[in-house]
Amino acid sequence: MDIREKYNLLLNYDLDLSMIKAVIELKNECKLNNNYEYFYLSNLLIIDIYINENLLTDALNIAYKNFDDLDPTIYKNIYVSLLERLIYICIQKKNYQSAFRYANEKRLYI
Protein backbone atom coordinates (compact mmCIF):
# COMPACT_ATOMS: atom_id res chain seq x y z
CA MET A 1 0.00 0.00 0.00
CA ASP A 2 1.47 3.35 -0.98
CA ILE A 3 1.46 6.55 1.07
CA ARG A 4 -1.55 8.06 -0.67
CA GLU A 5 -3.67 4.98 0.00
CA LYS A 6 -2.61 4.91 3.66
CA TYR A 7 -3.46 8.60 4.02
CA ASN A 8 -6.88 8.15 2.40
CA LEU A 9 -7.53 5.17 4.66
CA LEU A 10 -6.75 7.27 7.74
CA LEU A 11 -9.21 9.92 6.56
CA ASN A 12 -12.03 7.39 6.81
CA TYR A 13 -11.56 6.90 10.57
CA ASP A 14 -12.70 9.15 13.38
CA LEU A 15 -10.00 11.60 14.33
CA ASP A 16 -9.25 10.83 17.97
CA LEU A 17 -6.17 10.13 20.05
CA SER A 18 -6.27 6.42 19.22
CA MET A 19 -5.34 7.35 15.62
CA ILE A 20 -2.32 9.45 16.55
CA LYS A 21 0.15 6.55 16.43
CA ALA A 22 -0.92 5.54 12.90
CA VAL A 23 -0.70 9.12 11.67
CA ILE A 24 2.77 9.59 13.19
CA GLU A 25 3.93 6.36 11.54
CA LEU A 26 2.63 7.64 8.20
CA LYS A 27 4.35 10.97 8.79
CA ASN A 28 7.67 9.22 9.50
CA GLU A 29 7.28 7.07 6.39
CA CYS A 30 6.63 10.19 4.33
CA LYS A 31 9.78 11.80 5.66
CA LEU A 32 11.85 8.71 4.87
CA ASN A 33 10.50 8.71 1.31
CA ASN A 34 10.92 12.50 0.93
CA ASN A 35 7.21 12.84 0.24
CA TYR A 36 6.73 16.22 1.87
CA GLU A 37 3.24 16.81 0.53
CA TYR A 38 1.86 13.91 2.55
CA PHE A 39 4.23 14.75 5.39
CA TYR A 40 2.50 18.12 5.78
CA LEU A 41 -0.92 16.56 5.22
CA SER A 42 -0.16 14.11 8.02
CA ASN A 43 0.76 17.03 10.26
CA LEU A 44 -2.59 18.62 9.41
CA LEU A 45 -4.27 15.38 10.50
CA ILE A 46 -2.37 15.48 13.78
CA ILE A 47 -3.43 19.10 14.28
CA ASP A 48 -7.05 18.10 13.59
CA ILE A 49 -6.84 15.26 16.11
CA TYR A 50 -5.50 17.64 18.76
CA ILE A 51 -8.21 20.18 17.96
CA ASN A 52 -10.90 17.48 18.27
CA GLU A 53 -9.48 16.46 21.64
CA ASN A 54 -9.28 20.13 22.72
CA LEU A 55 -5.49 19.96 23.06
CA LEU A 56 -5.13 23.40 21.53
CA THR A 57 -1.64 24.16 22.83
CA ASP A 58 -0.23 21.01 21.26
CA ALA A 59 -2.07 21.73 18.01
CA LEU A 60 -0.74 25.28 18.03
CA ASN A 61 2.85 24.14 18.56
CA ILE A 62 2.69 21.78 15.58
CA ALA A 63 0.95 24.41 13.47
CA TYR A 64 3.60 27.03 14.26
CA LYS A 65 6.40 24.61 13.41
CA ASN A 66 4.77 23.70 10.09
CA PHE A 67 4.06 27.34 9.36
CA ASP A 68 7.76 28.11 9.64
CA ASP A 69 8.87 25.12 7.56
CA LEU A 70 6.20 25.06 4.85
CA ASP A 71 6.96 26.61 1.47
CA PRO A 72 3.73 28.38 0.41
CA THR A 73 4.77 28.55 -3.24
CA ILE A 74 4.91 24.75 -3.55
CA TYR A 75 2.13 23.64 -1.20
CA LYS A 76 -0.52 26.31 -1.75
CA ASN A 77 -3.58 24.35 -0.57
CA ILE A 78 -1.78 22.99 2.47
CA TYR A 79 -0.63 26.50 3.37
CA VAL A 80 -4.19 27.84 3.23
CA SER A 81 -5.45 24.89 5.30
CA LEU A 82 -2.75 25.51 7.86
CA LEU A 83 -3.69 29.19 8.06
CA GLU A 84 -7.33 28.22 8.62
CA ARG A 85 -6.35 25.95 11.48
CA LEU A 86 -4.14 28.64 12.99
CA ILE A 87 -7.03 31.10 12.82
CA TYR A 88 -9.39 28.61 14.47
CA ILE A 89 -6.94 27.74 17.26
CA CYS A 90 -6.14 31.39 17.97
CA ILE A 91 -9.84 32.24 18.19
CA GLN A 92 -10.47 29.28 20.53
CA LYS A 93 -7.58 30.44 22.73
CA LYS A 94 -9.03 33.98 22.62
CA ASN A 95 -5.90 35.32 20.95
CA TYR A 96 -7.80 37.54 18.54
CA GLN A 97 -4.84 39.63 17.48
CA SER A 98 -2.98 36.58 16.16
CA ALA A 99 -6.17 35.25 14.57
CA PHE A 100 -6.60 38.57 12.76
CA ARG A 101 -2.97 38.48 11.61
CA TYR A 102 -3.37 34.98 10.11
CA ALA A 103 -6.74 35.90 8.58
CA ASN A 104 -5.15 38.91 6.96
CA GLU A 105 -2.26 36.79 5.70
CA LYS A 106 -4.76 34.34 4.21
CA ARG A 107 -6.65 37.20 2.56
CA LEU A 108 -3.46 38.57 1.02
CA TYR A 109 -2.31 35.13 -0.07
CA ILE A 110 -5.55 34.21 -1.81
C-alpha positions in Angstrom: 0.0 0.0 0.0 1.5 3.3 -1.0 1.5 6.5 1.1 -1.5 8.1 -0.7 -3.7 5.0 0.0 -2.6 4.9 3.7 -3.5 8.6 4.0 -6.9 8.1 2.4 -7.5 5.2 4.7 -6.8 7.3 7.7 -9.2 9.9 6.6 -12.0 7.4 6.8 -11.6 6.9 10.6 -12.7 9.1 13.4 -10.0 11.6 14.3 -9.3 10.8 18.0 -6.2 10.1 20.1 -6.3 6.4 19.2 -5.3 7.4 15.6 -2.3 9.4 16.5 0.2 6.6 16.4 -0.9 5.5 12.9 -0.7 9.1 11.7 2.8 9.6 13.2 3.9 6.4 11.5 2.6 7.6 8.2 4.4 11.0 8.8 7.7 9.2 9.5 7.3 7.1 6.4 6.6 10.2 4.3 9.8 11.8 5.7 11.8 8.7 4.9 10.5 8.7 1.3 10.9 12.5 0.9 7.2 12.8 0.2 6.7 16.2 1.9 3.2 16.8 0.5 1.9 13.9 2.5 4.2 14.8 5.4 2.5 18.1 5.8 -0.9 16.6 5.2 -0.2 14.1 8.0 0.8 17.0 10.3 -2.6 18.6 9.4 -4.3 15.4 10.5 -2.4 15.5 13.8 -3.4 19.1 14.3 -7.1 18.1 13.6 -6.8 15.3 16.1 -5.5 17.6 18.8 -8.2 20.2 18.0 -10.9 17.5 18.3 -9.5 16.5 21.6 -9.3 20.1 22.7 -5.5 20.0 23.1 -5.1 23.4 21.5 -1.6 24.2 22.8 -0.2 21.0 21.3 -2.1 21.7 18.0 -0.7 25.3 18.0 2.8 24.1 18.6 2.7 21.8 15.6 0.9 24.4 13.5 3.6 27.0 14.3 6.4 24.6 13.4 4.8 23.7 10.1 4.1 27.3 9.4 7.8 28.1 9.6 8.9 25.1 7.6 6.2 25.1 4.8 7.0 26.6 1.5 3.7 28.4 0.4 4.8 28.5 -3.2 4.9 24.8 -3.6 2.1 23.6 -1.2 -0.5 26.3 -1.7 -3.6 24.4 -0.6 -1.8 23.0 2.5 -0.6 26.5 3.4 -4.2 27.8 3.2 -5.4 24.9 5.3 -2.7 25.5 7.9 -3.7 29.2 8.1 -7.3 28.2 8.6 -6.4 25.9 11.5 -4.1 28.6 13.0 -7.0 31.1 12.8 -9.4 28.6 14.5 -6.9 27.7 17.3 -6.1 31.4 18.0 -9.8 32.2 18.2 -10.5 29.3 20.5 -7.6 30.4 22.7 -9.0 34.0 22.6 -5.9 35.3 21.0 -7.8 37.5 18.5 -4.8 39.6 17.5 -3.0 36.6 16.2 -6.2 35.3 14.6 -6.6 38.6 12.8 -3.0 38.5 11.6 -3.4 35.0 10.1 -6.7 35.9 8.6 -5.2 38.9 7.0 -2.3 36.8 5.7 -4.8 34.3 4.2 -6.7 37.2 2.6 -3.5 38.6 1.0 -2.3 35.1 -0.1 -5.6 34.2 -1.8 
